[in-house]
Amino acid sequence: MAKILSIETARAARRQGTFEQKVPFVLDGKEHSVEKRIVNGEMEVYALSKPVGEMITTDAVRKELLEKVVLDVELGRETTPTLYTPIYERIEDRNFPEVFDAKWAQKGVIVFAEHIEGEEVKFGHLQAEEGPTARIVTYAAGIEYTEDMVEYNRTFEMDEIDRAFGEAYNALLNHIHLGPIISYSYGAGNKTGAVLIDVEGNLPVEGDTTFAAHPILSLRETLKKGMADARQAKRPGNILLVSGTRLDHIQEALGKFHVRGTDYASLTGIDQIIAYDGWEIQIGKKSYKYNGIADNKAYLIRPKRGFKELIKHDLRIDATLADLSRLVEAQIVGRARRGVFAALTENVQEITLPEF
């Protein structure tokens, strides 16, 4: 049975066991870290020992304030787990350039052959994956603590803003890694159309007005066709990216079931199903939306080899001075420098699912 990865299952997994991690931040140009600890789904956070105003104006305790901010941001990230990690190989290097040539992602190609005496041994070589130029992009966002928040010690407002910051960052990560797979215009060789069959397993006949497609059998046959097409193209996939609204249907189609005296065994070949429905938020009068997967689409993916998560540095948080002209007491700025390489035509089969 294929494993399921969704926002809900990822949260459930974090409720099991204990997780510890050091989270870095910057204060006055110096790097620090704070311990993030999750025990059975409960993340350890702490309350401020002094009023917010005092912590902002006193250098000695600014570090404590920033530690709390970082942990609150991490708490927000826990509410929106990342979903793309089974697909991408993570590569982190502080020395990454801004732009990578399209042919930088390479794989070793070698084969053993019978050696005939006197002949030269066949040597392996590096073969580049096809794909777009990869670029490291700077992503940034900020949090402002206003004078009113300090004057009236509205710490709860700070907590909400900090957690929203973390949620937005993980939503961005899901978008920049899964968005290219969803939005790409695939050619005919990377597409599999919906296959409709009736309860007896028959295909529709032209002119037959009595044909009634069976939902689960048709979905099962469509997924089988998608896997066969990918294998024939020499890029077999084992991860299926789908909309959360179709997750139950797909699980049923891949599992064992019984229809009119016929037992259908579980389908093999798909090891993991990732459900992604995008993300949306309203800020003032402007709406920001990361598109999820359409209900009638699924993407069969061969992971890792042609997918690279490029990290120059991950989320880094530090504090800046106040802006008196706007009655802002303190600003917290977070930024990350990341890129994505995705060789889509070599590793993805777009499947159109039957609609009923």
C-alpha angles and dihedrals in degrees: 000000000000117000116244122226117187137134089270098047092045090053090048091052090054089056089066120082131336127306125191129184138163111232116201127220137167127237122178090345094306124114119235135164138211128208115249112200129180120187117186092335095313115114117211112237131161138217123240115266093215137030114283094247093056092047092052095049098041114076092201094066102032088096091059090051092051091048089057091047091052092050091047089052089051089051088056091050089055090060091058107039120194115255104186101072097097088059102045134062109225116229118178123184127155089208097060114136120233095250130036122200113249091245097052095101105083139173131200116253119195139146133189114232134181109272119228114205112262095017123115117257113250109248125213123232143190118268121198123230115232117241146112126299109278117228131189108231128195113230118190142172136169142213123212126202108204128212090249091056088054097042093052095034092235094175092157089065090054090051092053093048093048093051092047087053091057094044091052092051095054090044087055091051092053090048099049092048102038098030095074091054093050100042100043118112103231123205125235092269091061096047133089119188127217115278117213122200132165129235090278093052095254125144119233117272119220111259095016104131093180096063112125117188116220109230101217096036090049092048090048092050091048092053091047090052091049092052091047092049091051092048092049089052089053094245105099113186129208102182121076118202112201145155116272089235091065097041096099092047092050093047089053093048092050095046134069118286142157126232124178097331095320123112115211117203122220115277115243130206101065109091100174138022118203118198115204125174101170126236136264136187137174117223111184107308095337125088123209119199136180108198119236127205119296116248092243097050137079129175121215107205136195099209138215105007097074098025121077128179103207117201123183088171132340127228110325121187129196140157128248134196124277125270103225094184089068097033091248112152098191142357128211115200127193127187140168133190112215143148140191132219115193123173093197105171091051096049113024134075114193111214123196108214124215115260122213 
